[in-house]
């Protein structure tokens, strides 16, 4: 297919390269302007199956199971996550 397009384009190598670039840009423009907006509602990207509030880290350091009720010592925002244990 690409060989057929290359042979069909008029002109020498530089003209063919320029026309090829124009064709690629036109195809990308058409995709972003018409095809992708049309296809977006048909795709399941907005179907979230994981609720952020229900996600918990159940493993400790090295993948070992964490005891029930234990909290992560290295979680973001905890004082121990900063150098010297200074609060953020």
C-alpha positions as CSV (number, residue, x, y, z in Angstrom):
1,X,0.0,0.0,0.0
2,X,2.7,2.5,0.9
3,X,4.7,1.6,-2.2
4,X,1.6,2.3,-4.3
5,X,1.1,5.7,-2.6
6,X,4.8,6.5,-3.1
7,X,4.6,5.6,-6.8
8,X,1.4,7.5,-7.3
9,X,2.6,10.8,-5.8
10,X,3.9,13.1,-8.5
11,X,7.4,14.8,-8.5
12,X,10.9,13.9,-7.3
13,X,11.9,12.5,-3.9
14,X,11.6,15.9,-2.1
15,X,8.2,16.6,-3.5
16,X,7.0,13.1,-2.6
17,X,8.4,13.6,1.0
18,X,6.5,16.9,1.3
19,X,3.3,15.4,-0.1
20,X,3.7,12.4,2.2
21,X,4.0,14.7,5.2
22,X,0.9,16.7,4.1
23,X,-1.0,13.4,3.8
24,X,0.0,12.2,7.2
25,X,-0.9,15.5,8.8
26,X,-4.3,15.5,7.0
27,X,-5.0,12.0,8.3
28,X,-4.0,12.9,11.9
29,X,-6.2,16.0,11.7
30,X,-9.2,14.0,10.4
31,X,-8.8,11.4,13.2
32,X,-8.6,14.0,16.0
33,X,-11.4,16.2,14.5
34,X,-14.0,13.6,13.5
35,X,-13.1,10.0,14.2
36,X,-11.9,10.1,17.8
37,X,-14.8,12.4,19.0
38,X,-17.3,10.1,17.3
39,X,-15.8,6.9,18.8
40,X,-15.2,8.2,22.4
41,X,-18.8,7.6,23.6
42,X,-18.6,4.0,22.3
43,X,-15.4,3.2,24.3
44,X,-15.6,2.1,28.0
45,X,-12.9,4.5,29.4
46,X,-15.4,6.2,31.7
47,X,-16.5,2.8,33.3
48,X,-14.5,2.9,36.5
49,X,-14.6,-0.4,38.4
50,X,-12.3,0.5,41.3
51,X,-13.4,2.9,44.0
52,X,-10.5,4.9,45.4
53,X,-12.0,4.8,48.9
54,X,-12.2,1.0,49.0
55,X,-8.6,0.5,47.9
56,X,-6.3,-0.3,50.8
57,X,-2.7,-1.5,51.0
58,X,-2.9,-4.9,52.7
59,X,0.8,-5.8,52.5
60,X,3.6,-4.5,54.6
61,X,7.3,-4.1,53.7
62,X,8.6,-6.9,51.4
63,X,5.1,-8.0,50.6
64,X,4.4,-9.5,54.0
65,X,0.8,-9.3,55.2
66,X,0.1,-6.4,57.4
67,X,-1.8,-7.1,60.7
68,X,-5.5,-6.0,60.7
69,X,-5.8,-2.3,61.8
70,X,-2.2,-1.5,61.1
71,X,-1.4,1.6,59.1
72,X,1.3,2.2,56.5
73,X,4.3,3.9,58.2
74,X,5.6,5.2,54.8
75,X,2.4,6.6,53.4
76,X,2.5,10.0,51.8
77,X,1.8,12.9,54.1
78,X,2.8,11.0,57.3
79,X,5.6,12.6,59.4
80,X,7.8,9.6,59.0
81,X,7.9,10.0,55.3
82,X,9.9,13.2,55.5
83,X,13.6,13.4,56.3
84,X,14.2,13.5,60.0
85,X,10.6,12.7,60.8
86,X,9.6,16.4,60.4
87,X,5.9,17.0,59.8
88,X,5.0,18.4,56.4
